[in-house]
Amino acid sequence: MKSLLPAAVLAAGLALPASALDLNAMNDAEREAFRAEVRDYLLENPEIIMEAVAVLEQRQEDAQAANDVSLVQANAADLFEDGSSWIGGNPDGDVTIVEFVDYRCSYCRKAFPEVSQLVSDDGNIRLILKEFPILGEQSVASTRMALATKLALGDDAYKAVHDSLISFRGEVNPVSVKALASDLDLDGDAILAQMESPEVDAIIAANHALAQRLQISGTPTFVVGDQLLRGYLPYAGMQQVVEAVREGG
């Protein structure tokens, strides 16, 4: 309490000898009087507690932000240049957004049209998608289909499958994979043949390892410049972050 509430301690200490401000030097009676003064002061000025909590929370937020910057910088190569993730938007954009996505995540689905709109409206954002299945077998199956499509059929086919899977609510199995592929004029057999490949396994494992190093445990998570945004952020909020990163860069 002494370190968090200097004003309260000072006010209470006015009623005591200067030497008595050292709690270890107080006798029992002085210590009890000091505690009573502090208690009375807090009861009369309860807003001080909220002020102290606000200061503590701000310090924690600042420390987390600084730690996030260090984590992003330490993992920059795997975030921005891994050679396996889909890259869209403006490949030469001045701001990069990396999204860790799970197709069965309701907030990823909510964010999808807004992120797409932001990238389109801005025109100078480089978007990187990181497949991060964490919500069960169907998340993994969806990710396997998307990654298999990219490996077998290329980036354009991947984006078409990604956009379909983000709103798909059925079960991902061989029948539905072929049906989805057919709807998109893609080779379903080629996708199925790649879904259980070591290459797909390796990408999923690498993305999970990267997320662990970045202390990411949920989706969607965004990396914007050197900032980590854990959770859904509406269009206007994302736009503000992009502009702040752009101005700071």
C-alpha positions as CSV (number, residue, x, y, z in Angstrom):
1,M,0.0,0.0,0.0
2,K,2.8,2.4,0.8
3,S,4.3,2.2,-2.8
4,L,0.9,2.4,-4.6
5,L,-0.6,5.2,-2.5
6,P,2.1,7.9,-1.8
7,A,-0.5,10.6,-1.3
8,A,-2.4,8.7,1.3
9,V,0.8,7.8,3.1
10,L,2.0,11.4,3.1
11,A,-1.3,12.7,4.4
12,A,-1.4,10.1,7.2
13,G,2.2,10.7,8.0
14,L,1.6,14.4,8.8
15,A,0.0,13.3,12.1
16,L,3.2,11.3,13.1
17,P,6.8,12.2,13.9
18,A,9.1,12.2,10.9
19,S,10.9,9.1,12.2
20,A,7.6,7.3,12.5
21,L,7.3,7.2,8.7
22,D,9.7,4.3,8.8
23,L,7.2,1.5,9.5
24,N,10.0,-0.7,10.9
25,A,10.9,2.0,13.4
26,M,7.3,2.4,14.7
27,N,6.1,0.9,17.9
28,D,2.9,-0.9,18.0
29,A,0.8,2.1,19.0
30,E,2.3,4.3,16.3
31,R,1.9,1.6,13.6
32,E,-1.8,1.2,14.6
33,A,-2.3,4.9,14.4
34,F,-0.6,5.1,11.1
35,R,-2.9,2.3,9.7
36,A,-5.9,4.1,11.0
37,E,-4.9,7.3,9.3
38,V,-4.4,5.6,6.0
39,R,-7.7,3.8,6.3
40,D,-9.5,7.0,7.1
41,Y,-7.8,8.8,4.2
42,L,-8.8,6.1,1.7
43,L,-12.4,6.0,2.9
44,E,-12.6,9.8,2.5
45,N,-10.8,9.7,-0.9
46,P,-11.6,6.3,-2.5
47,E,-10.8,7.7,-6.0
48,I,-7.1,7.3,-5.1
49,I,-7.5,3.6,-5.3
50,M,-8.9,3.8,-8.8
51,E,-6.1,6.2,-9.8
52,A,-3.5,3.7,-8.5
53,V,-5.2,0.8,-10.4
54,A,-5.2,2.9,-13.6
55,V,-1.5,3.7,-13.3
56,L,-0.7,0.0,-12.7
57,E,-2.8,-1.1,-15.7
58,Q,-1.2,1.5,-18.0
59,R,2.3,0.3,-16.9
60,Q,1.3,-3.3,-17.6
61,E,-0.1,-2.3,-21.0
62,D,3.1,-0.4,-21.8
63,A,5.3,-3.4,-20.7
64,Q,3.2,-5.8,-22.8
65,A,3.5,-3.5,-25.9
66,A,7.2,-3.3,-25.5
67,N,7.5,-7.0,-25.1
68,D,5.3,-7.5,-28.2
69,V,7.7,-5.3,-30.3
70,S,10.6,-7.4,-29.1
71,L,8.8,-10.7,-30.0
72,V,7.9,-9.4,-33.5
73,Q,11.4,-8.2,-34.2
74,A,12.9,-11.5,-33.0
75,N,10.6,-13.5,-35.3
76,A,10.4,-11.1,-38.2
77,A,11.8,-13.6,-40.8
78,D,9.2,-16.3,-39.9
79,L,6.4,-13.7,-39.8
80,F,7.1,-11.8,-43.0
81,E,9.3,-14.0,-45.2
82,D,8.6,-17.7,-44.4
83,G,8.1,-18.6,-48.1
84,S,5.0,-20.7,-47.5
85,S,2.3,-18.2,-46.4
86,W,-0.1,-16.6,-48.9
87,I,0.6,-13.0,-49.5
88,G,-2.1,-10.7,-50.9
89,G,-3.0,-7.0,-51.0
90,N,-0.2,-4.9,-52.3
91,P,3.0,-7.0,-52.2
92,D,5.1,-3.8,-52.0
93,G,2.8,-2.1,-49.5
94,D,4.3,0.1,-46.8
95,V,2.4,-1.6,-44.0
96,T,2.2,-5.4,-43.5
97,I,-0.7,-7.1,-41.7
98,V,-0.2,-10.7,-40.7
99,E,-3.3,-12.6,-39.6
100,F,-3.3,-15.9,-37.7
101,V,-6.6,-17.4,-38.7
102,D,-8.8,-20.5,-37.8
103,Y,-11.6,-21.2,-40.2
104,R,-13.9,-22.3,-37.4
105,C,-13.3,-19.1,-35.3
106,S,-16.4,-16.9,-35.2
107,Y,-14.4,-13.8,-34.8
108,C,-12.1,-14.7,-37.7
109,R,-15.3,-14.9,-39.8
110,K,-16.5,-11.5,-38.4
111,A,-13.1,-10.0,-39.2
112,F,-12.8,-11.4,-42.7
113,P,-15.0,-8.9,-44.7
114,E,-13.6,-6.0,-42.7
115,V,-9.9,-6.9,-43.2
116,S,-10.7,-7.5,-46.9
117,Q,-12.3,-4.1,-47.2
118,L,-9.5,-2.4,-45.4
119,V,-6.9,-3.9,-47.7
120,S,-9.0,-2.9,-50.7
121,D,-9.7,0.6,-49.5
122,D,-6.2,1.4,-48.4
123,G,-4.4,0.0,-51.4
124,N,-1.0,0.0,-49.7
125,I,-1.3,-2.9,-47.3
126,R,0.6,-6.2,-47.7
127,L,-1.6,-9.0,-46.2
128,I,-0.1,-12.3,-45.0
129,L,-2.3,-15.2,-43.8
130,K,-1.0,-17.7,-41.3
131,E,-3.1,-20.9,-41.0
132,F,-3.4,-21.5,-37.2
133,P,-6.0,-24.3,-36.5
134,I,-6.7,-24.4,-32.7
135,L,-10.4,-25.3,-32.5
136,G,-10.5,-29.0,-33.1
137,E,-10.4,-31.6,-35.9
138,Q,-12.5,-29.6,-38.3
139,S,-10.2,-26.6,-37.9
140,V,-7.3,-28.8,-38.9
141,A,-9.2,-30.4,-41.8
142,S,-10.1,-26.9,-43.1
143,T,-6.5,-25.8,-42.8
144,R,-5.2,-28.9,-44.5
145,M,-7.6,-28.3,-47.5
146,A,-6.4,-24.7,-47.8
147,L,-2.7,-25.5,-47.6
148,A,-3.1,-28.4,-49.9
149,T,-4.8,-26.2,-52.5
150,K,-1.9,-23.7,-52.3
151,L,0.7,-26.4,-52.7
152,A,-1.0,-28.2,-55.5
153,L,-2.8,-25.5,-57.4
154,G,-1.2,-22.2,-56.5
155,D,-2.0,-18.9,-54.8
156,D,-5.1,-17.9,-56.7
157,A,-6.7,-21.3,-56.0
158,Y,-5.7,-21.0,-52.3
159,K,-7.4,-17.6,-52.0
160,A,-10.6,-18.9,-53.6
161,V,-10.7,-21.9,-51.1
162,H,-9.8,-19.6,-48.2
163,D,-12.7,-17.3,-48.9
164,S,-15.1,-20.3,-49.2
165,L,-13.9,-22.0,-46.0
166,I,-14.2,-18.9,-43.9
167,S,-18.0,-19.1,-44.2
168,F,-18.3,-22.9,-44.7
169,R,-20.2,-24.5,-41.8
170,G,-20.4,-28.1,-43.0
171,E,-17.9,-31.0,-42.2
172,V,-14.7,-31.0,-44.2
173,N,-14.2,-34.5,-45.5
174,P,-13.3,-36.1,-48.9
175,V,-16.9,-35.6,-50.2
176,S,-17.2,-32.0,-49.2
177,V,-13.6,-31.2,-50.4
178,K,-14.4,-32.4,-53.9
179,A,-17.7,-30.6,-53.8
180,L,-16.2,-27.3,-52.8
181,A,-13.4,-27.7,-55.3
182,S,-15.9,-28.4,-58.0
183,D,-17.9,-25.3,-57.2
184,L,-14.6,-23.3,-57.6
185,D,-13.6,-25.2,-60.8
186,L,-10.6,-26.7,-59.0
187,D,-9.1,-30.2,-59.1
188,G,-10.5,-31.8,-55.9
189,D,-8.4,-35.0,-56.4
190,A,-5.2,-32.9,-56.5
191,I,-6.2,-31.2,-53.3
192,L,-7.1,-34.5,-51.5
193,A,-3.8,-36.0,-52.6
194,Q,-1.9,-33.2,-50.9
195,M,-3.9,-32.8,-47.7
196,E,-2.0,-35.3,-45.6
197,S,1.4,-34.6,-47.1
198,P,4.5,-33.9,-45.0
199,E,4.6,-30.4,-46.5
200,V,1.2,-29.6,-45.0
201,D,2.3,-31.1,-41.7
202,A,5.4,-29.0,-41.7
203,I,3.6,-25.7,-42.3
204,I,1.0,-26.3,-39.6
205,A,3.8,-27.2,-37.1
206,A,5.8,-24.2,-38.0
207,N,2.9,-21.8,-37.6
208,H,2.1,-23.3,-34.2
209,A,5.7,-23.0,-33.1
210,L,5.7,-19.4,-34.3
211,A,2.5,-18.6,-32.4
212,Q,4.0,-20.1,-29.3
213,R,7.1,-17.9,-29.5
214,L,4.9,-14.9,-30.0
215,Q,2.7,-15.9,-27.0
216,I,-0.4,-16.1,-29.3
217,S,-3.1,-18.5,-28.0
218,G,-6.2,-17.3,-29.8
219,T,-7.6,-16.2,-33.2
220,P,-7.8,-13.9,-34.9
221,T,-4.4,-12.4,-33.9
222,F,-2.9,-9.7,-36.1
223,V,0.6,-8.4,-36.4
224,V,0.6,-4.9,-37.8
225,G,4.0,-3.5,-38.3
226,D,5.7,-4.4,-35.0
227,Q,2.5,-4.5,-33.0
228,L,0.5,-7.5,-31.9
229,L,-3.3,-7.2,-31.8
230,R,-4.8,-10.2,-29.9
231,G,-8.4,-10.5,-30.9
232,Y,-11.0,-9.0,-33.2
233,L,-10.8,-5.3,-33.9
234,P,-13.4,-3.5,-36.0
235,Y,-12.6,-1.8,-39.3
236,A,-12.2,1.7,-37.8
237,G,-9.8,0.4,-35.1
238,M,-7.7,-1.5,-37.6
239,Q,-7.6,1.5,-39.9
240,Q,-6.3,3.6,-36.9
241,V,-3.6,1.1,-36.1
242,V,-2.5,1.0,-39.7
243,E,-2.2,4.8,-39.9
244,A,-0.4,4.9,-36.6
245,V,2.2,2.3,-37.8
246,R,2.5,4.2,-41.1
247,E,3.1,7.5,-39.3
248,G,5.5,5.9,-36.9
249,G,7.5,4.2,-39.6
